[in-house]
């Protein structure tokens, strides 16, 4: 596709070996980078997207998956940004398969947290009747990134948060020794505490959460 090849060429031209090493090291060397920082990456994406707007609009899902299969992390970030912008309010029910694919592919906190909040969260707001089934399946999975996504998907919901659901997921995973699960529990509770601090305080006091989860949950509660 012209859009993808143009994006790859532009990123290759702007690549920075020093930045690439540092960025890869920050991600524990799990990914390769062109070495392009966020502001410049988004500027390049915006310019090439504008020239190829029709192609991207007509092939959003295919382009996202193709970009996400590339080895450089910047291209994977672009895939997520395209999905967030083009599919918001335009999700179809079958997109949960796309979302799951993105979560379990090239998984790390930087991508999964974006997908959980801005993609899975938006999808389930459009299809609320799918929530119980999807979140139960993700929460019961052996994949920790699906588990993390189930914990975090309500991050932007504020007063619309289903706190009973959040509590049940936290209870299910509270004994996990996985850092990314303990941290997610604390983050999700801390975020809801901005809306209802007393409810979070009461839940934490009555639940035998891991120390890290408790610390994160109560961080901003006086």
C-alpha positions in Angstrom: 0.0 0.0 0.0 1.2 3.5 -0.9 0.5 4.9 2.6 2.5 2.2 4.4 5.5 2.3 2.0 5.5 6.1 2.2 5.4 6.0 6.0 8.3 3.5 6.2 10.4 5.5 3.8 9.8 8.8 5.7 10.7 7.1 9.0 13.8 5.5 7.6 15.0 8.9 6.4 14.4 10.5 9.8 15.8 7.5 11.8 18.3 8.3 14.6 20.5 5.5 15.7 21.3 7.0 19.1 17.7 7.6 19.9 16.8 4.1 18.7 19.3 2.4 21.1 18.0 4.5 24.0 14.3 3.9 23.2 14.9 0.2 22.7 16.7 0.0 26.1 13.8 1.8 27.8 11.5 -1.0 26.5 13.9 -3.6 27.8 15.1 -4.3 24.3 11.8 -5.9 23.4 11.4 -3.8 20.2 13.4 -2.2 17.5 13.0 1.6 16.9 13.7 4.0 14.1 14.6 6.4 16.9 11.9 9.0 16.1 10.4 10.8 19.1 6.7 11.1 19.6 6.1 14.7 18.3 8.1 14.1 15.1 6.5 10.7 14.5 3.0 12.2 14.8 4.0 15.1 12.5 5.2 12.7 9.8 2.2 10.4 10.2 -0.2 13.3 9.9 1.4 14.6 6.7 1.5 11.2 4.9 -2.0 10.4 6.2 -3.4 13.6 4.7 -2.0 12.7 1.3 -3.4 9.1 1.5 -6.6 9.8 3.4 -8.9 7.8 1.1 -6.7 4.8 1.2 -6.4 4.8 5.0 -10.2 5.4 5.4 -11.1 2.6 3.1 -8.6 0.1 4.6 -8.3 1.1 8.2 -8.3 -2.4 9.7 -6.0 -3.9 7.1 -3.5 -1.1 7.4 -3.6 -1.3 11.1 -2.8 -5.0 11.2 -0.1 -4.6 8.5 1.6 -1.8 10.4 1.3 -3.7 13.7 3.2 -6.6 12.1 6.2 -4.4 11.3 9.3 -4.8 13.5 9.8 -1.1 14.3 7.8 0.1 17.3 7.0 3.5 15.7 4.9 1.8 13.0 3.0 -0.1 15.6 2.3 3.1 17.4 0.9 4.6 14.2 -1.4 1.6 13.8 -3.0 2.3 17.1 -3.4 6.0 16.4 -5.1 5.2 13.1 -7.5 2.8 14.8 -8.3 5.3 17.6 -9.1 8.1 15.1 -10.8 6.2 12.3 -12.8 3.6 14.2 -14.0 5.8 17.1 -17.8 5.7 16.9 -17.4 3.4 13.8 -16.7 0.1 15.5 -18.5 -3.0 14.3 -19.2 -5.9 16.6 -16.6 -8.1 14.9 -13.9 -5.6 15.8 -13.3 -7.3 19.1 -11.2 -9.8 17.1 -9.1 -7.0 15.8 -8.7 -5.6 19.3 -7.7 -8.9 20.8 -5.2 -9.4 18.1 -3.6 -6.0 18.8 -3.5 -6.8 22.6 -1.7 -10.1 22.2 0.7 -9.1 19.4 3.9 -7.3 20.3 2.6 -6.9 23.8 4.0 -4.5 26.3 2.6 -1.9 28.7 3.0 1.0 26.3 0.8 -0.5 23.6 -1.6 -2.5 25.8 -2.5 0.5 28.0 -3.4 2.6 24.9 -5.5 -0.3 23.5 -7.3 -1.0 26.8 -8.3 2.6 27.4 -8.8 4.1 24.0 -9.8 1.2 21.9 -11.3 -1.6 24.0 -12.9 1.0 26.3 -14.5 2.8 23.3 -15.6 -0.4 21.7 -17.4 -1.6 24.8 -19.1 1.8 25.2 -20.6 1.3 21.8 -21.5 -2.3 22.5 -22.2 -2.4 26.3 -24.1 -5.7 26.1 -20.8 -7.3 25.0 -19.0 -6.2 28.2 -19.7 -9.1 30.5 -18.8 -11.7 27.9 -15.6 -9.9 26.6 -14.3 -9.0 30.0 -14.9 -12.4 31.5 -13.1 -14.0 28.5 -10.2 -11.6 28.8 -10.0 -11.8 32.6 -10.0 -15.6 32.5 -7.3 -15.8 29.9 -3.9 -17.2 30.6 -2.5 -14.1 28.7 -1.5 -11.4 31.3 -2.1 -8.6 28.7 -5.7 -9.6 28.2 -6.0 -9.7 32.0 -4.5 -6.2 32.2 -6.8 -4.9 29.5 -9.8 -6.3 31.4 -8.7 -4.4 34.5 -7.9 -1.1 32.7 -10.6 -0.7 30.1 -12.7 1.6 32.2 -9.9 4.1 32.8 -11.7 6.9 31.0 -15.3 6.0 32.2 -15.3 8.2 35.4 -18.8 8.2 36.8 -19.9 5.6 34.2 -17.5 3.1 35.7 -19.1 -0.2 36.7 -17.4 -0.4 40.1 -18.9 -3.8 40.9 -17.3 -5.2 37.8 -14.0 -3.5 38.5 -14.0 -4.9 42.1 -14.7 -8.4 40.9 -11.8 -8.3 38.4 -9.5 -6.9 41.1 -10.5 -9.7 43.4 -10.0 -12.3 40.7 -6.4 -11.2 40.1 -5.4 -9.8 43.5 -3.1 -12.8 44.3 -1.2 -12.5 41.0 2.6 -12.0 41.4 2.8 -10.3 38.0 4.0 -6.8 38.4 1.9 -5.6 35.5 -1.2 -7.0 37.0 -0.6 -5.6 40.5 0.2 -2.2 39.0 -3.0 -2.3 36.8 -5.2 -3.1 39.8 -3.8 -0.1 41.7 -4.0 2.2 38.7 -7.6 1.3 37.9 -8.6 1.9 41.5 -6.6 5.1 41.8 -8.3 6.4 38.6 -11.8 5.6 40.0 -10.9 7.2 43.3 -10.9 10.6 41.4 -14.7 10.0 41.1 -15.4 8.1 44.3 -12.5 8.1 46.8 -14.6 6.7 49.7 -15.7 3.7 47.7 -12.1 2.9 46.7 -10.9 3.4 50.3 -13.5 1.1 51.6 -12.8 -1.6 49.0 -9.0 -1.5 49.6 -9.5 -1.7 53.4 -11.7 -4.8 53.0 -9.6 -6.6 50.3 -6.4 -8.4 50.8 -4.7 -6.7 47.8 -1.0 -6.9 47.2 1.1 -4.2 48.7 1.9 -2.6 45.3 -1.8 -2.5 44.4 -2.8 -0.9 47.7 -0.1 1.7 47.4 -1.1 2.7 43.9 -4.8 2.7 44.7 -4.5 5.0 47.7 -1.8 7.2 46.3 -4.0 10.3 45.8 -6.5 9.7 48.6 -5.9 12.0 51.6 
